[in-house]
Amino acid sequence: MLYLQGSALVEIGRTQEGIKLLENLLIKFPDADYLRLVLERYKKN
């Protein structure tokens, strides 16, 4: 659910908030490769 909220924030223009939320999820789930890839993609844009 938090992943969807973070992605939605990025998509509606609240990029910093969405990226921060996804970074916090990555700290909690460090083995989440898909989350890491999505986060890298959002940071590039």
SVG drawing of the C-alpha trace seen along z (x, -y; Angstrom):
<svg xmlns="http://www.w3.org/2000/svg" viewBox="-2 -18 21 27">
<polyline fill="none" stroke="black" stroke-width="0.4" points="0.0,0.0 2.8,-2.4 4.5,-1.6 1.4,-2.6 1.1,-5.8 4.8,-6.7 4.3,-6.0 1.1,-8.0 2.9,-11.0 5.6,-10.9 3.1,-10.7 1.0,-13.6 4.1,-15.9 4.9,-15.5 8.1,-13.9 10.3,-14.5 7.6,-13.2 7.1,-10.1 10.8,-9.4 11.3,-9.8 8.5,-7.4 10.0,-4.8 13.5,-5.3 12.1,-4.6 10.4,-1.4 13.8,-0.4 15.4,-0.8 12.7,1.5 13.0,4.0 16.6,3.9 16.3,7.0 13.4,5.6 15.1,5.4 12.0,4.2 11.6,1.4 15.3,0.4 14.8,0.4 11.7,-1.7 13.4,-4.2 16.4,-4.6 14.0,-5.3 12.1,-7.9 15.4,-9.6 16.6,-9.9 13.5,-11.8"/>
</svg>
